């Protein structure tokens, strides 16, 4: 396999989010660019077990999406964050392909161009899922991570216009409201065209989540051929990143009882700390939270799913034509 090509870094003055001029170590050779809730975590776990592949413990560093949140953009110019980002890949052997799996890259408006500038030979893997079910799973995940506080997907979708104007944002997403723009996440055709605009089609592999679920082994072998590594097929893994339902009101009440509340609550908490170590108290809180707050998600709202499918039907039809794959029938849009 040819060694990864190194290219001159882009002009940092033209785009503050580009890679700094000094590049002391290798950048990833391929990216699992998304979508979330489409099997990317399972694919990541399978690929990182391959002896010819290195993927770091940190799955989603999100360095190339400065328009979204990234844990590695710490300095005013991104320099210290870039060094930390590169350090993720230092353990890779010279003979291994390096990959990372930031699922926001596919819908970030900046990531495709920035990856292409820094690593023009990169290979990109995208997984698409029936968009209505993706939105439902994504909303559940956002609730679980406290990025969302509106329990109803219908209400969350109705709030998008106001949130785009800076209203009714959660504390986590106050600075990056794009995370709460659910419908932007399923503009699949626009996203693929953005990738194909900077990478050749041969560098972008588009997978379908339903195919992956039906046959892990065949899908993984497709990815291995795409990356040019030995085909070893799928390994059995536990269910990755399953959807759960967070009881928002109960979670907030529980958090208030442990860490906030009125005068009497604060007095009781101080008294408890004299006999219960703080670490144990936090562990107790997390255990209680897992048992009481999270539960199996309810079934989908059939009326809402029907409305979403009718709204998304033109997008699915256009995507089918673009990919040359009948997603209209696969995803049941021919039965609307």
Helices and strands as residue ranges (DSSP letters): E 30-34, H 40-47, E 53-55, H 79-87, E 97-100, H 111-118, E 123-128, H 131-144, H 153-158, H 160-164, G 177-180, H 182-185, H 188-196, G 201-203, E 204-208, H 209-214, H 216-227, E 245-246, H 248-259, H 263-273, H 278-292, E 294-295, H 302-323, H 327-330, G 333-335
